Amino acid sequence: MSEAVVGILGLLCIVAIVVTLFQSRTQPAIAFIVYPAILGLILVLAGRHSFDDLAAMIKAGFNSTGPTAALFVFSVLYFGIMTDAGMFDVIIGKLMKLVGDNVIGVTVMTTVIALIGHLDGGGASTFCIVVPAMLPVYQRMHMRKTTLLRVSVLAMGVLNLMPWAGPTMRAASVLGIEAGSLWRTLLPVQLFGIVLALAHAVLAGVQEKARGAGLNGKLAQAEGTITIADAEVPAADNSDLARPKLFLFNVALTLAVIVMLIWDVFPSYFPFMLGVAVALFVNYGFTAKMHKKIINLHAGPALMMCSTLMGAAVLMGILTSSMGADGKVISAKVMELPADALPSVVRCLAGLVSSVLPAALGQHLPLVIGVLSVPLALAFDTDSYFYGMLPVVISIGQAFGVQALPIAIAMVVCRNCATFISPMVPATLLGTGLAEVDIKDHIKSSFLYVWVFSILCMIFAAIIGIMPI
């Protein structure tokens, strides 16, 4: 089976997943399992891989997503416990007092929190900071949860250009330069993107206000008038699980968890594991029955999120794993495959995409690949995109006399904008799970905005001379 055919089959698999999710035919976890499994079976029957190869690829997918699965489970449990204890009710009351009935203020505040929270470059940790803090506010204000995610992911995409963030580091390693050097080139675009993200937040607020959002907006009046004073009353004070006297402790514990995440010494899931244990003992005593009750309250969402990631592990394993001649899986992080290795499905897809680009567009390759970056982000995980596709595109550009740096800049800038709408990025699944939004609804709500956002950033880069026109 030729690499072109493998690439086409990979594209069909991804399209099938997207269409199935958009038509609400099944849950993401099932789609992530079924279609890649069918693709894997076809590859085995065609003689490209053996069943042992397929098993090794799936195991590799689980090895890469296992830590994130633990993060999913314990982050859901932790924030669930904090909600039960009433910590967020007090915080929401303060936020509501700050923004009042200002819907635009809420969206701008969300962007600012996302910008600050993503300084560490970690998508999962940023979602864990932004979504639990702002989701109750959006619900009180009758604002759409998809707007919360869209505002957040655009701000996160801009901050993802930092030199310690994954995409910039990966692109710099392909170019053979320091990440800091590449970031200094991208800095004007990043500053422009921050301004654009704040402008989008204002636009999103205007849109929400127009549809009747707000404490006393049309949507609130339809359900009975809600006053600011009502919104400030902690709803959980009458619950037997509320612990208002432990508010300061719970805030301190949450800050400690966030600091441990940013510190990045321990695995990302450990701060939440430790936080869950401490929160249970301090808030609900040394009682196994009570601990079991609390955990059971949040077991459903945790299981749903974890199952989605387990399905994504199958998807990632089959689509992104290359196989060496010795039968061992080669990670997507490896830029140059041995001559006798079988490239992964997404590497074949990258080669296919590059081969079908018209020769007439060769001189404008950075702009072409920049425009295509957002749609391609739905099909490629970050490693495959930068380690698999970027070297291929650079080699094509060299044939037309196009330097590697402009191509890398186009792919980094535009791909970053779309990082957190891609179902191939585990943090995206965490964000949608925390916000209680289907991945298809998140993509529908954000895709066009993200695409326009990325093109505007690319145009700005061309205007200031970073990219050739």
C-alpha positions as CSV (number, residue, x, y, z in Angstrom):
1,M,0.0,0.0,0.0
2,S,1.5,3.3,-1.1
3,E,2.0,6.2,1.3
4,A,-0.5,8.3,-0.7
5,V,-3.2,5.7,-0.2
6,V,-2.4,5.6,3.5
7,G,-2.7,9.4,3.7
8,I,-6.1,9.3,1.9
9,L,-7.4,6.7,4.3
10,G,-6.2,8.7,7.2
11,L,-8.0,11.8,5.9
12,L,-11.2,9.8,5.4
13,C,-10.9,8.5,9.0
14,I,-10.6,12.0,10.4
15,V,-13.5,13.3,8.2
16,A,-15.7,10.4,9.3
17,I,-15.0,11.3,13.0
18,V,-15.7,15.0,12.5
19,V,-18.9,14.3,10.5
20,T,-20.1,11.7,13.1
21,L,-19.5,14.1,16.0
22,F,-21.2,17.0,14.2
23,Q,-24.3,14.9,13.5
24,S,-24.4,13.8,17.1
25,R,-24.4,10.1,16.1
26,T,-22.4,9.0,19.1
27,Q,-20.1,10.2,21.9
28,P,-16.5,11.3,21.1
29,A,-14.9,8.3,22.8
30,I,-16.8,5.8,20.6
31,A,-15.9,7.7,17.4
32,F,-12.3,7.9,18.5
33,I,-12.2,4.1,18.9
34,V,-14.3,2.8,16.0
35,Y,-13.0,4.7,13.0
36,P,-9.2,4.3,13.9
37,A,-9.8,0.6,14.6
38,I,-11.4,0.2,11.1
39,L,-8.4,2.1,9.6
40,G,-6.0,-0.2,11.6
41,L,-7.8,-3.3,10.3
42,I,-7.5,-2.1,6.7
43,L,-3.8,-1.4,7.2
44,V,-3.3,-5.0,8.5
45,L,-5.4,-6.6,5.8
46,A,-3.4,-4.7,3.2
47,G,-0.2,-6.0,4.6
48,R,1.2,-2.7,5.7
49,H,1.2,-3.7,9.4
50,S,0.7,-6.8,11.4
51,F,-1.7,-7.2,14.4
52,D,1.4,-7.0,16.7
53,D,2.3,-3.7,15.1
54,L,-1.3,-2.4,15.6
55,A,-1.2,-3.5,19.2
56,A,2.1,-1.8,19.8
57,M,0.7,1.4,18.2
58,I,-2.3,1.4,20.5
59,K,-0.2,0.8,23.5
60,A,2.0,3.8,22.5
61,G,-1.1,5.9,22.3
62,F,-2.1,5.0,25.9
63,N,1.4,5.6,27.1
64,S,1.3,9.2,25.8
65,T,-2.2,10.0,27.2
66,G,-2.2,8.1,30.5
67,P,-0.9,11.0,32.6
68,T,-3.5,13.3,31.0
69,A,-6.2,10.7,31.9
70,A,-5.1,10.9,35.6
71,L,-5.2,14.7,35.3
72,F,-8.7,14.5,33.9
73,V,-10.1,12.4,36.7
74,F,-8.5,14.1,39.7
75,S,-9.1,17.7,38.3
76,V,-12.8,16.9,38.0
77,L,-12.9,15.5,41.5
78,Y,-10.9,18.4,43.0
79,F,-13.0,21.2,41.5
80,G,-16.2,19.2,42.3
81,I,-15.1,19.1,45.9
82,M,-14.4,22.8,45.9
83,T,-17.8,23.5,44.5
84,D,-19.5,21.3,47.1
85,A,-17.6,23.1,49.8
86,G,-18.9,26.4,48.5
87,M,-15.6,28.0,47.6
88,F,-16.7,29.1,44.2
89,D,-20.0,30.6,45.5
90,V,-18.0,33.2,47.5
91,I,-15.6,33.9,44.6
92,I,-18.6,34.2,42.2
93,G,-20.2,36.7,44.5
94,K,-17.1,38.8,44.5
95,L,-16.7,38.6,40.7
96,M,-20.4,39.5,40.2
97,K,-19.9,42.5,42.4
98,L,-16.9,43.5,40.3
99,V,-18.6,43.2,36.9
100,G,-22.1,43.9,38.0
101,D,-24.4,43.5,35.0
102,N,-21.5,44.1,32.5
103,V,-21.5,41.2,30.1
104,I,-18.6,42.6,28.2
105,G,-16.6,42.9,31.5
106,V,-17.1,39.2,32.0
107,T,-15.7,38.2,28.6
108,V,-12.8,40.6,28.9
109,M,-12.1,39.3,32.4
110,T,-12.1,35.8,31.0
111,T,-9.5,36.8,28.4
112,V,-7.2,38.4,31.0
113,I,-7.4,35.4,33.3
114,A,-6.6,33.1,30.3
115,L,-3.7,35.3,29.3
116,I,-2.2,35.2,32.8
117,G,-3.0,31.6,33.4
118,H,-1.3,30.5,30.2
119,L,2.0,32.1,31.0
120,D,3.3,28.7,31.9
121,G,2.4,27.4,28.4
122,G,0.3,24.5,29.8
123,G,-3.1,24.1,28.2
124,A,-4.5,21.7,30.7
125,S,-3.5,23.8,33.7
126,T,-4.9,27.0,32.1
127,F,-8.3,25.3,31.5
128,C,-8.2,24.2,35.1
129,I,-7.7,27.8,36.2
130,V,-10.1,29.6,33.8
131,V,-13.1,27.3,33.4
132,P,-14.0,26.4,37.0
133,A,-13.6,30.1,38.0
134,M,-15.7,31.6,35.2
135,L,-18.2,28.9,34.3
136,P,-20.6,29.7,37.2
137,V,-20.4,33.4,36.3
138,Y,-21.4,32.6,32.7
139,Q,-24.3,30.5,34.0
140,R,-25.5,33.2,36.4
141,M,-25.3,35.8,33.6
142,H,-27.1,33.5,31.1
143,M,-24.1,33.5,28.8
144,R,-23.2,30.6,26.5
145,K,-20.5,28.2,27.7
146,T,-19.2,27.9,24.2
147,T,-18.4,31.6,24.4
148,L,-16.4,31.0,27.5
149,L,-14.3,28.4,25.7
150,R,-13.9,30.5,22.5
151,V,-12.7,33.5,24.4
152,S,-10.3,31.4,26.4
153,V,-8.8,29.4,23.5
154,L,-8.0,32.5,21.5
155,A,-6.1,34.1,24.4
156,M,-4.4,30.8,25.1
157,G,-3.4,30.4,21.5
158,V,-1.6,33.8,21.5
159,L,0.3,33.0,24.7
160,N,1.2,29.6,23.3
161,L,3.9,31.5,21.3
162,M,6.1,31.7,24.4
163,P,9.5,30.1,23.9
164,W,8.8,27.4,26.6
165,A,5.5,26.5,25.0
166,G,5.3,23.3,22.9
167,P,4.8,24.6,19.4
168,T,7.5,27.2,19.5
169,M,10.0,24.8,21.0
170,R,9.1,22.1,18.4
171,A,9.4,24.5,15.5
172,A,12.8,25.9,16.8
173,S,14.1,22.3,17.1
174,V,13.2,21.6,13.5
175,L,14.9,24.8,12.3
176,G,17.9,24.1,14.5
177,I,17.7,27.4,16.4
178,E,17.0,28.4,20.0
179,A,13.4,28.8,20.9
180,G,14.1,32.2,22.4
181,S,15.5,33.4,19.1
182,L,12.3,32.3,17.2
183,W,10.1,33.9,19.9
184,R,11.9,37.3,19.6
185,T,11.0,37.2,15.9
186,L,7.4,36.3,16.7
187,L,7.0,38.8,19.6
188,P,5.4,41.6,17.5
189,V,2.8,39.1,16.2
190,Q,2.2,38.0,19.8
191,L,1.6,41.5,21.0
192,F,-0.8,42.1,18.1
193,G,-2.6,38.8,18.9
194,I,-3.1,39.9,22.6
195,V,-4.8,43.1,21.4
196,L,-6.8,41.1,18.9
197,A,-7.9,38.6,21.7
198,L,-9.1,41.5,23.9
199,A,-10.9,43.0,20.9
200,H,-12.6,39.6,20.3
201,A,-13.6,39.5,24.0
202,V,-15.4,42.8,23.6
203,L,-17.1,41.5,20.4
204,A,-18.1,38.3,22.2
205,G,-19.6,40.4,25.1
206,V,-21.5,42.5,22.6
207,Q,-22.9,39.4,21.0
208,E,-23.9,37.9,24.3
209,K,-25.6,41.1,25.4
210,A,-27.5,41.3,22.1
211,R,-29.0,37.9,22.6
212,G,-30.2,38.9,26.1
213,A,-27.5,37.8,28.5
214,G,-26.9,39.6,31.8
215,L,-28.3,39.4,35.3
216,N,-31.3,41.4,34.2
217,G,-31.2,40.8,30.5
218,K,-34.0,39.3,28.3
219,L,-32.9,35.7,29.1
220,A,-32.9,36.4,32.8
221,Q,-36.3,38.0,32.7
222,A,-37.7,35.1,30.8
223,E,-36.9,32.9,33.8
224,G,-37.8,35.5,36.4
225,T,-35.8,38.7,37.3
226,I,-32.5,38.1,39.0
227,T,-30.9,40.9,40.9
228,I,-27.3,41.5,41.6
229,A,-28.0,41.0,45.3
230,D,-29.5,37.6,44.6
231,A,-26.5,36.6,42.5
232,E,-24.2,37.5,45.4
233,V,-25.9,35.0,47.8
234,P,-23.9,31.8,48.0
235,A,-26.2,29.1,46.8
236,A,-24.4,26.4,48.7
237,D,-24.8,27.8,52.2
238,N,-27.8,25.6,52.9
239,S,-26.2,22.5,51.6
240,D,-25.0,19.9,54.1
241,L,-21.7,19.7,52.1
242,A,-21.0,23.5,52.2
243,R,-18.0,24.5,54.4
244,P,-18.1,28.3,54.5
245,K,-15.8,28.5,57.5
246,L,-13.1,26.7,55.5
247,F,-13.2,29.2,52.6
248,L,-9.8,30.7,53.2
249,F,-8.2,27.2,53.6
250,N,-9.8,26.0,50.3
251,V,-8.6,29.1,48.5
252,A,-5.1,28.6,49.8
253,L,-5.2,24.9,48.9
254,T,-6.3,25.8,45.3
255,L,-3.6,28.3,45.0
256,A,-1.1,25.7,46.2
257,V,-2.3,23.3,43.6
258,I,-2.0,25.9,40.8
259,V,1.5,26.9,42.0
260,M,2.6,23.2,41.9
261,L,1.2,23.0,38.3
262,I,3.2,26.1,37.3
263,W,6.3,24.9,39.1
264,D,6.2,21.9,36.8
265,V,8.5,19.7,39.0
266,F,5.8,17.1,39.6
267,P,3.7,15.3,37.0
268,S,0.6,17.5,36.2
269,Y,-1.8,15.1,37.7
270,F,-0.1,14.8,41.1
271,P,-1.1,18.3,42.5
272,F,-4.7,17.4,41.9
273,M,-4.3,14.0,43.4
274,L,-2.8,15.5,46.5
275,G,-5.3,18.3,46.5
276,V,-8.2,15.8,46.4
277,A,-6.8,13.9,49.4
278,V,-6.2,17.0,51.5
279,A,-9.6,18.6,50.6
280,L,-11.5,15.4,51.6
281,F,-9.8,15.1,54.9
282,V,-10.0,18.7,55.9
283,N,-13.5,19.5,54.6
284,Y,-15.2,16.2,55.4
285,G,-13.1,14.5,58.1
286,F,-11.7,11.0,58.4
287,T,-14.9,9.2,57.3
288,A,-14.8,6.7,54.5
289,K,-18.6,6.9,54.0
290,M,-18.5,10.6,53.4
291,H,-15.5,10.4,51.2
292,K,-17.2,7.8,49.1
293,K,-20.4,10.0,48.8
294,I,-18.4,12.9,47.6
295,I,-16.4,10.9,45.0
296,N,-19.6,9.2,43.8
297,L,-21.2,12.7,43.2
298,H,-18.5,13.4,40.6
299,A,-17.8,10.0,39.3
300,G,-20.0,10.4,36.2
301,P,-18.3,13.5,34.7
302,A,-14.9,12.1,35.6
303,L,-15.6,8.8,33.9
304,M,-17.0,10.5,30.8
305,M,-13.9,12.7,30.4
306,C,-11.6,9.8,31.1
307,S,-13.3,7.5,28.6
308,T,-13.0,10.3,25.9
309,L,-9.3,10.4,26.5
310,M,-9.0,6.7,26.4
311,G,-10.7,6.8,23.0
312,A,-8.3,9.5,21.9
313,A,-5.4,7.3,22.9
314,V,-6.5,4.7,20.3
315,L,-6.9,7.5,17.8
316,M,-3.5,9.0,18.5
317,G,-1.7,5.6,18.6
318,I,-3.0,4.4,15.2
319,L,-2.7,7.7,13.4
320,T,0.6,9.1,14.8
321,S,2.8,6.1,15.4
322,S,5.5,5.2,12.9
323,M,6.9,1.7,12.9
324,G,10.6,0.8,12.7
325,A,12.0,-2.2,10.9
326,D,12.6,-3.9,14.3
327,G,8.8,-3.7,15.0
328,K,9.2,-1.0,17.6
329,V,7.0,2.2,17.6
330,I,8.8,5.4,16.6
331,S,7.4,8.5,18.4
332,A,5.9,11.4,16.4
333,K,8.6,13.5,18.1
334,V,11.3,11.9,15.9
335,M,11.8,14.3,13.0
336,E,13.9,12.0,10.7
337,L,12.7,8.5,10.3
338,P,15.1,5.7,9.4
339,A,15.0,4.8,5.7
340,D,13.5,1.4,6.4
341,A,10.7,2.7,8.8
342,L,7.1,2.9,7.9
343,P,5.8,6.4,8.4
344,S,2.7,7.0,10.4
345,V,-0.7,7.8,8.9
346,V,-0.4,11.5,9.6
347,R,3.1,11.6,8.1
348,C,1.7,10.1,5.0
349,L,-1.2,12.6,5.1
350,A,1.4,15.4,5.5
351,G,3.2,14.2,2.4
352,L,-0.1,14.0,0.6
353,V,-1.1,17.5,1.5
354,S,2.3,18.9,0.4
355,S,2.3,17.0,-2.9
356,V,-1.1,18.3,-4.0
357,L,-0.2,21.9,-3.5
358,P,-0.1,23.6,-7.0
359,A,3.4,24.4,-8.2
360,A,2.2,27.9,-9.0
361,L,1.7,28.5,-5.2
362,G,5.3,27.4,-4.4
363,Q,6.6,31.0,-4.1
364,H,3.8,31.8,-1.7
365,L,4.1,28.6,0.3
366,P,4.2,30.4,3.7
367,L,0.9,32.1,3.1
368,V,-0.7,29.0,1.6
369,I,0.3,26.8,4.6
370,G,-0.7,29.6,7.0
371,V,-4.2,29.7,5.5
372,L,-4.5,25.9,5.7
373,S,-3.1,25.6,9.2
374,V,-6.4,25.9,11.1
375,P,-8.2,23.2,9.1
376,L,-5.1,21.0,9.3
377,A,-5.0,21.5,13.1
378,L,-8.1,19.3,13.3
379,A,-6.3,16.4,11.7
380,F,-2.8,16.7,13.3
381,D,-1.6,16.5,16.9
382,T,1.1,19.0,17.8
383,D,4.1,16.6,17.5
384,S,3.0,15.2,14.1
385,Y,2.3,18.7,12.8
386,F,5.7,20.1,13.7
387,Y,7.9,17.1,13.6
388,G,6.1,15.3,10.7
389,M,4.7,18.0,8.5
390,L,7.0,21.0,9.0
391,P,10.1,19.3,7.7
392,V,8.2,18.1,4.6
393,V,6.9,21.6,3.8
394,I,10.3,23.1,4.4
395,S,11.9,20.7,1.9
396,I,9.2,21.6,-0.7
397,G,9.7,25.3,-0.1
398,Q,13.5,24.9,-0.7
399,A,12.7,23.7,-4.2
400,F,11.0,27.0,-4.9
401,G,13.7,29.1,-3.2
402,V,11.6,29.8,-0.1
403,Q,13.5,30.0,3.2
404,A,12.6,27.8,6.1
405,L,12.0,30.5,8.7
406,P,8.9,32.1,7.0
407,I,7.3,28.7,6.6
408,A,7.9,27.9,10.3
409,I,6.6,31.3,11.3
410,A,3.4,30.7,9.3
411,M,2.9,27.3,10.8
412,V,3.6,28.3,14.3
413,V,1.5,31.5,14.3
414,C,-1.5,30.1,12.6
415,R,-1.4,26.6,14.2
416,N,-1.2,28.1,17.7
417,C,-4.5,29.9,17.2
418,A,-6.2,26.6,16.5
419,T,-4.4,24.4,19.1
420,F,-7.2,24.3,21.6
421,I,-10.0,23.5,19.2
422,S,-8.3,20.4,17.9
423,P,-9.7,17.1,19.2
424,M,-6.2,15.7,18.6
425,V,-5.0,17.8,21.6
426,P,-5.8,16.2,25.0
427,A,-6.1,19.6,26.7
428,T,-9.0,20.5,24.4
429,L,-10.9,17.5,25.7
430,L,-10.2,18.6,29.2
431,G,-11.4,22.1,28.6
432,T,-14.7,20.9,27.0
433,G,-15.2,18.4,29.8
434,L,-14.8,21.0,32.5
435,A,-17.1,23.4,30.7
436,E,-19.6,20.7,30.0
437,V,-19.6,21.4,26.3
438,D,-19.6,18.8,23.5
439,I,-16.4,18.9,21.4
440,K,-18.5,19.4,18.3
441,D,-20.2,22.4,19.7
442,H,-16.9,23.9,20.7
443,I,-15.5,23.4,17.2
444,K,-18.7,24.8,15.6
445,S,-18.7,27.9,17.8
446,S,-14.9,28.6,17.5
447,F,-13.7,27.4,14.1
448,L,-14.5,30.4,11.9
449,Y,-13.4,32.9,14.6
450,V,-10.1,31.1,15.1
451,W,-9.5,30.9,11.4
452,V,-10.1,34.6,10.8
453,F,-8.0,35.3,13.9
454,S,-5.1,33.3,12.5
455,I,-5.3,35.0,9.1
456,L,-5.3,38.4,10.7
457,C,-2.2,37.5,12.6
458,M,-0.5,36.2,9.5
459,I,-1.4,39.4,7.5
460,F,0.1,41.4,10.3
461,A,3.3,39.3,10.2
462,A,3.4,39.9,6.4
463,I,2.9,43.7,6.9
464,I,5.8,44.0,9.3
465,G,8.0,41.9,7.0
466,I,8.4,38.7,9.1
467,M,6.7,36.7,6.3
468,P,7.0,37.3,2.6
469,I,3.9,38.1,0.6
